[in-house]
Amino acid sequence: MSAALTRSGVVAGALGGRGRAGRTARRWPAASVAVSLTLLALAVLAVLLSPVVSEQALAQDIMLARLPIGTPEHLLGTDELGRDVLLLSVAGSASSLVGPFCIALGSAVLGLLLGSLAGYHRGVTDAVIGRWSDLLLALPVVLVAIVVAGVFGGGYWWTVALLIVLFSASDIRIVRAAVTEQAALPYVESAQVLGLSSRRIMFGHILPNVLPLAVTNMLLNAAMAIVALSSLSFLGLGVAAGSADWGRQLADGRAIMADNPAALFAPALLIIAVACAINVVGDWLLPRLTIGGRR
Amino acid sequence: MLALRILGTLALLIVLSMLIFLLLYLAPGDLVKNLLGIRNTSPEMIAQVRAQYGLDLPLHEQYLAWLGGVVSGDFGTSIRNQTPVGALLLDRLGVTLLLSGLAFALAVVVAVPLGAASAFRQGGALDRGISGFSILGLSAPSFAVGLLLLYVFAVALRWFPIYGVGDGLADTLWHLMLPAATIAIGLGAILVKLTRTATLRELTSDYVTFARARGLTRAQVVRLVLRNAAIPVVTGAGLVLTFMVGSTVLVETVFALPGVGMLLQESVLFKDVPVVQALTLAIAAVIAVIALAVDLLYLLLDPRVRHRELAS
């Protein structure tokens, strides 16, 4: 693509989501960072508790269906099937958060691997990997995920694997750009003169310099993965009907929102809060990871 | 250069069309059974379907026949209700266009002035408030926001209808207001960020310092800054249209709006592959054309790029 016609860095950076290499971090007040970290700690706790409470959370009792918020013993009321909304939300944290975490981690690993190869070797490798990521980025992630997950079916972990591939495209681009920048620096040349293997230079010398960028991008991807995966489960894809999952709860809660709005509010606010908290922590971490604010 | 860019777009679309065509073959289960849907089958029906879809032809001939049909406006037949996909799509297009148009207009009208204002008063209360809001808009999934708005404004306050599209233009716009606002929140968050970053970059440029030193009035400086900041904002606004595609599917589902997004969701759940193929290809084409148009617009708007392009 011609250099003159590629969009300006401002557009690419501020657009976020895709190709966030040029993103500008905001400064968040210490209080909001503290709140976000607390929220994430609670979310981790909920994930750990999830296997313990899931049996009780999934227990159905039609006699107790649609109890309103504030009922004794069911603080947030119950859903259509008489399941306790609070317990269900805790149990659903595993399905709603573990998958996105794996998506972020997996796509970061894939991005570091392919992005390093493309950025260091250039040439044919670069062209092939570059076109591959172009193709993945040509359509919105959620759209491709809906179509592929819908047509192919497949369970939760297939959907996670699909999203890892789709999310990796932006990681590949970011890592490639950073590695290309690093590869031109004198330390790489001296390593080459010393006769080190290209694998050692790539993963022993360049990787540590690119890692901070990859880690912050991983956090931002985690927030987007929560949104993507819960969008799919809201549409009835990737998660079996009746299982504990925030997106699924929202789909079910829509039908009974007049009776018990908490069935809707609890999972909606949880998704929004966790995604926001991850983004705030990501912004807070970015300057701390890149040593001395160096880019 | 321009020809190369257009060729690139075409190549991308052709590769995508091949992948989309293969969806039918890669879908699990027996192809003929998939095409027949969940109806009872007889040997005659199977033979008819094989003939109708040309399944006995070699794969590349099938692809070419399918592509030829798509190019001439024949998108095939829906498995679910045996109607032409093209007619089905046209039937649903109006709602989606109106919804996206309204959402885009809302987002631009609110977000662009706010983004510019927050850049002029960087670090002020407005700027901090907008930063907080934009992280919410960027993080929150559209369907969750939509459901919250639906409960608060339609169920609890009863200001807006819960579902449906209404009759007549005014009523339709009223019905579409909540879903459009939902999409506009996500879209607006991106636009605010975009405008703020672009304006800040201009404000810290040398020419602004120079203009101030020359004694230009504040209004004159502001006009200079806004005109230059408009370039990335306009091209960026075009690009965020693609962001709307994903959220439109979800928001139409939340508000039970009979648009293209809802059609996609229904077809995916029913495994109505011909409809899914047609919709995906149509959306891919729209997105590719928008990206191309944005590049051309960039060329038109930025005199520096225009001169360089013409000179080369």
HADDOCK unambig.tbl for C-alpha pairs under 7 A between the chains (distance, minus, plus):
assign (segid A and resid 1 and name CA) (segid B and resid 5 and name CA) 6.34 0.50 0.50
assign (segid A and resid 2 and name CA) (segid B and resid 1 and name CA) 6.28 0.50 0.50
assign (segid A and resid 4 and name CA) (segid B and resid 305 and name CA) 6.27 0.50 0.50
assign (segid A and resid 5 and name CA) (segid B and resid 295 and name CA) 5.96 0.50 0.50
assign (segid A and resid 8 and name CA) (segid B and resid 232 and name CA) 6.86 0.50 0.50
assign (segid A and resid 10 and name CA) (segid B and resid 197 and name CA) 6.87 0.50 0.50
assign (segid A and resid 10 and name CA) (segid B and resid 198 and name CA) 6.27 0.50 0.50
assign (segid A and resid 10 and name CA) (segid B and resid 232 and name CA) 6.78 0.50 0.50
assign (segid A and resid 11 and name CA) (segid B and resid 194 and name CA) 6.62 0.50 0.50
assign (segid A and resid 11 and name CA) (segid B and resid 232 and name CA) 5.75 0.50 0.50
assign (segid A and resid 11 and name CA) (segid B and resid 236 and name CA) 5.57 0.50 0.50
assign (segid A and resid 14 and name CA) (segid B and resid 193 and name CA) 5.96 0.50 0.50
assign (segid A and resid 14 and name CA) (segid B and resid 194 and name CA) 4.88 0.50 0.50
assign (segid A and resid 14 and name CA) (segid B and resid 197 and name CA) 6.66 0.50 0.50
assign (segid A and resid 15 and name CA) (segid B and resid 190 and name CA) 6.08 0.50 0.50
assign (segid A and resid 15 and name CA) (segid B and resid 194 and name CA) 6.40 0.50 0.50
assign (segid A and resid 139 and name CA) (segid B and resid 284 and name CA) 6.35 0.50 0.50
assign (segid A and resid 140 and name CA) (segid B and resid 243 and name CA) 6.83 0.50 0.50
assign (segid A and resid 140 and name CA) (segid B and resid 246 and name CA) 6.43 0.50 0.50
assign (segid A and resid 142 and name CA) (segid B and resid 246 and name CA) 5.63 0.50 0.50
assign (segid A and resid 143 and name CA) (segid B and resid 246 and name CA) 5.52 0.50 0.50
assign (segid A and resid 147 and name CA) (segid B and resid 268 and name CA) 6.35 0.50 0.50
assign (segid A and resid 150 and name CA) (segid B and resid 268 and name CA) 5.06 0.50 0.50
assign (segid A and resid 150 and name CA) (segid B and resid 269 and name CA) 6.06 0.50 0.50
assign (segid A and resid 151 and name CA) (segid B and resid 27 and name CA) 5.93 0.50 0.50
assign (segid A and resid 151 and name CA) (segid B and resid 268 and name CA) 6.08 0.50 0.50
assign (segid A and resid 151 and name CA) (segid B and resid 271 and name CA) 5.64 0.50 0.50
assign (segid A and resid 152 and name CA) (segid B and resid 27 and name CA) 5.23 0.50 0.50
assign (segid A and resid 152 and name CA) (segid B and resid 28 and name CA) 6.05 0.50 0.50
assign (segid A and resid 223 and name CA) (segid B and resid 139 and name CA) 6.81 0.50 0.50
assign (segid A and resid 227 and name CA) (segid B and resid 141 and name CA) 5.37 0.50 0.50
assign (segid A and resid 258 and name CA) (segid B and resid 155 and name CA) 6.80 0.50 0.50
assign (segid A and resid 265 and name CA) (segid B and resid 148 and name CA) 6.95 0.50 0.50
assign (segid A and resid 268 and name CA) (segid B and resid 144 and name CA) 5.08 0.50 0.50
assign (segid A and resid 272 and name CA) (segid B and resid 139 and name CA) 6.56 0.50 0.50
assign (segid A and resid 272 and name CA) (segid B and resid 140 and name CA) 4.76 0.50 0.50
assign (segid A and resid 275 and name CA) (segid B and resid 139 and name CA) 5.38 0.50 0.50
assign (segid A and resid 275 and name CA) (segid B and resid 140 and name CA) 6.77 0.50 0.50
assign (segid A and resid 276 and name CA) (segid B and resid 135 and name CA) 6.54 0.50 0.50
assign (segid A and resid 276 and name CA) (segid B and resid 136 and name CA) 6.12 0.50 0.50
assign (segid A and resid 276 and name CA) (segid B and resid 139 and name CA) 5.36 0.50 0.50
